[in-house]
Amino acid sequence: MTFLAFHYAARTDVGLTRANNQDSGYAGPHLLLVADGMGGAAGGDIASSIAVGRLAALDEEALGPDEALDELKTAISEAHAQIVGRARNDPELSGLGTTVTALLRSGSTLAMAHIGDSRAYLLRQGTLDQVTSDHTFVQHLVDTGRLSVADAENHPKRNLILRVLGDIDANVPVDISVRETKPGDRWMVCSDGLSGVVSRDTIHTTMLEVEDPGDCADALVALALAAGAPDNVTCIIGDIVDIDEAPDGVGPSTAAQVVGAAALDRHRPSGAADTPAARAAKLTEASAEDEEEDVSRWGSFWERWRGWGLTIAVIIALAAAAWGAYAWTQNQYFIGEHDGVVAIYRGVPGEVGPVELSTVLEDTDIALDSLQPYARDRIEATIRVSGVEEARAVIAGLQAGV
């Protein structure tokens, strides 16, 4: 009889531009998990930590295949409920959410749960496959033949996620599946901070050539940092090993590894503090600070000479600002509800006094009540888009339940 186990490693880095790490990662004898939080500095880290905290309980003992799938579904549902409850009790956390990509091992099978744009990859006999599909607007365009895979990599809306585990009080659909695994398989779970900046070919080569899971995860994170790492970077590597055939000192791993927002060292700075990429990021920040200093210097000059011209200048500035603000709103678009159907608007939601800041451009024939609850909630909260064509594509994606 073959006895399989994970030989694993978890790594994360805050990246070169983010102030804190909103990713959370977990690797244990039975569970590999990445959660990429969103919702601002005071939200994303909480959402991803809640997800890891609930799902980590599944790693405590071995489960049968059917039991593992049921337990994974239950844990995801409870994590979602906890995130909703946290946002409800603290209005400042409104909008928090997290992706989840989890692999729960049971013998030679893996129960998988996936929502959002974190990813799972499988390297088997030298071939690398992406086994999850991103729940993003751009992936929907690819799936429907409206965009090529090459163009999707640089699309300006590639980070627009259509599904997350978040504070929407509805049953958000999660991709659940069961997969067979075998000795020699190498699994990688990562946040988009890695897959978004490191090419598939480079990921493939690194996973193929770097033997130790820890060294492989370190190498992949380092590659993301070298590419500029504009987001948090989290990588989990899990090798499937036969306990009876594993070389001395190879496996299986037994101590759980927690990284990122859910870890005790969540405030750890980037490991690339003195690399060329980090210095380039600092130069960008310094340039922004210089611009702020120039503005401050002009403010001091104005303070000395304001005198009689202040009133006139204020009137001119207010008039220009009002016109500029209105002109800006007329170049904005969003999706919302109008008389019970999904509609496309020009402008921004809301009004200033008696003036409405938006007008309906196009009513669709899609009744709001016909959509799934999570999609209906997103429409009611409004979704900002760049134009009518993009709005139609996003609506089609929500209607299809992607």
Secondary structure, DSSP 8 states (H G I E B T S, - for coil): ---EEEEEEEEEE--SS-SS--EEEEE-SSEEEEEEEESSTTTHHHHHHHHHHHHGGGGGS---HHHHHHHHHHHHHHHHHHHHHHHHH-GGGTT-EE-EEEEEEETTEEEEEEESS-EEEEEETTEEEE-S---BHHHHHHHTTSS-HHHHTT-TTTT-BS--EES-SS----EEEEEE--TT-EEEEE-HHHHTTS-HHHHHHHHHH--SHHHHHHHHHHHHHHTT--S-EEEEEEEEEETTT--TTT----S-EEEETTSTTTT---TTTTSHHHHHHHHHHHHHHHHHHHHHHHHHHHHHH-TTHHHHHHHHHHHHHHHHHHHHHTT-EEEEEETTEEEEEEEEEEEETTEEEEEEEEEEEEEGGGS-HHHHHHHHH-EEESSHHHHHHHHHHHHHT-
